[in-house]
Amino acid sequence: MSEEKTINRSLSDILLDPDSKEPITLKNENGLSVVFEQVAVIPLYDNDIEEDRLFVMLKTKGEFCGSTPGEWNGFVFLLDSDESGQEVLKLIQNQKLIDRVYEKFEELVNTSKA
């Protein structure tokens, strides 16, 4: 999925704004627009580059690709930059990395409840 933005705020401004309710619209591999709502932004240390990276948990608004109502339609993306320096969201498909992001999310949720 590639990013499709038509507003003046940067992607990171939208994602890091705790009051933002703006949907994120991305195009899938078939060129169809998919509208997401933000679940969380998760900082996670990347051993390869030795710094924190920002991962974004998004869920689709409404049904998605034959899903059943109420089914979790969440995805994990990396907030990154393309070759021109423009912010983009890159879909994460590595299950180990997805699991690490979800574990960090649960840790942050549990810490905030304490």
C-alpha positions as CSV (number, residue, x, y, z in Angstrom):
1,M,0.0,0.0,0.0
2,S,1.3,3.4,-0.9
3,E,0.5,6.7,0.8
4,E,-2.1,9.1,-0.7
5,K,-2.2,12.4,1.1
6,T,-4.1,15.5,0.0
7,I,-3.8,17.7,3.0
8,N,-1.2,20.1,4.1
9,R,-0.2,18.5,7.4
10,S,2.7,16.0,7.3
11,L,2.0,12.4,7.9
12,S,4.0,12.4,11.1
13,D,2.0,15.5,12.3
14,I,-1.2,13.6,11.9
15,L,0.1,10.4,13.4
16,L,1.8,12.1,16.4
17,D,-1.1,14.5,17.2
18,P,-3.0,12.9,20.2
19,D,-6.1,14.9,19.2
20,S,-6.1,14.0,15.5
21,K,-9.1,12.1,14.3
22,E,-8.1,12.4,10.6
23,P,-8.4,9.2,8.6
24,I,-5.3,7.9,6.8
25,T,-6.1,6.9,3.2
26,L,-3.7,4.5,1.4
27,K,-3.9,2.8,-2.0
28,N,-3.6,-1.0,-2.0
29,E,-1.6,-2.9,-4.7
30,N,-4.6,-2.8,-7.0
31,G,-4.9,1.0,-6.8
32,L,-8.0,1.0,-4.6
33,S,-8.2,3.5,-1.7
34,V,-8.4,2.0,1.7
35,V,-9.4,4.3,4.7
36,F,-7.8,3.6,8.0
37,E,-8.1,4.9,11.5
38,Q,-5.1,5.1,13.8
39,V,-4.8,2.7,16.7
40,A,-1.3,3.5,18.0
41,V,2.1,4.8,17.2
42,I,4.8,2.5,18.7
43,P,8.4,3.4,19.1
44,L,10.6,0.3,18.8
45,Y,14.3,0.0,18.9
46,D,15.9,-1.3,15.6
47,N,19.1,-3.2,16.3
48,D,20.2,-2.9,12.7
49,I,20.4,0.9,12.6
50,E,20.7,1.3,16.4
51,E,17.9,3.7,16.9
52,D,14.1,3.9,17.6
53,R,11.8,3.5,14.6
54,L,8.1,4.5,14.6
55,F,5.6,1.8,13.8
56,V,2.0,2.6,13.2
57,M,-0.9,0.4,14.0
58,L,-3.9,1.2,11.7
59,K,-7.2,-0.5,11.3
60,T,-9.5,-0.3,8.4
61,K,-12.7,1.7,8.7
62,G,-15.6,-0.6,7.9
63,E,-15.3,-4.0,6.3
64,F,-12.2,-5.0,4.3
65,C,-11.8,-7.6,1.6
66,G,-14.5,-10.0,2.6
67,S,-14.0,-9.6,6.4
68,T,-16.9,-10.2,8.7
69,P,-18.4,-7.3,10.7
70,G,-16.5,-6.8,14.0
71,E,-13.4,-8.7,12.8
72,W,-10.1,-7.0,13.6
73,N,-8.7,-5.6,10.4
74,G,-5.4,-4.1,11.7
75,F,-2.1,-3.6,10.0
76,V,1.4,-2.6,11.1
77,F,3.3,0.0,9.1
78,L,6.7,1.6,9.4
79,L,6.8,5.4,9.3
80,D,9.7,6.0,6.9
81,S,10.9,8.2,4.1
82,D,11.1,7.5,0.4
83,E,14.0,8.3,-1.9
84,S,12.9,11.9,-2.2
85,G,12.6,12.4,1.6
86,Q,8.8,12.3,1.6
87,E,7.2,10.5,4.6
88,V,5.5,7.2,3.7
89,L,4.0,4.3,5.5
90,K,5.5,0.9,4.6
91,L,3.4,-2.2,5.2
92,I,5.2,-4.6,7.5
93,Q,4.9,-8.3,6.5
94,N,7.5,-9.8,8.7
95,Q,5.5,-11.7,11.3
96,K,8.3,-11.6,13.9
97,L,8.4,-7.8,13.6
98,I,4.6,-7.5,13.7
99,D,4.7,-9.6,16.9
100,R,7.3,-7.4,18.5
101,V,5.2,-4.3,17.7
102,Y,2.1,-5.9,19.2
103,E,4.1,-6.9,22.3
104,K,5.3,-3.4,22.8
105,F,1.8,-2.1,22.3
106,E,0.4,-4.4,25.0
107,E,3.3,-3.3,27.3
108,L,2.5,0.4,26.7
109,V,-1.3,-0.3,27.3
110,N,-0.6,-2.2,30.5
111,T,1.8,0.5,31.8
112,S,-0.8,3.2,31.1
113,K,-3.4,1.3,33.1
114,A,-1.1,1.0,36.2
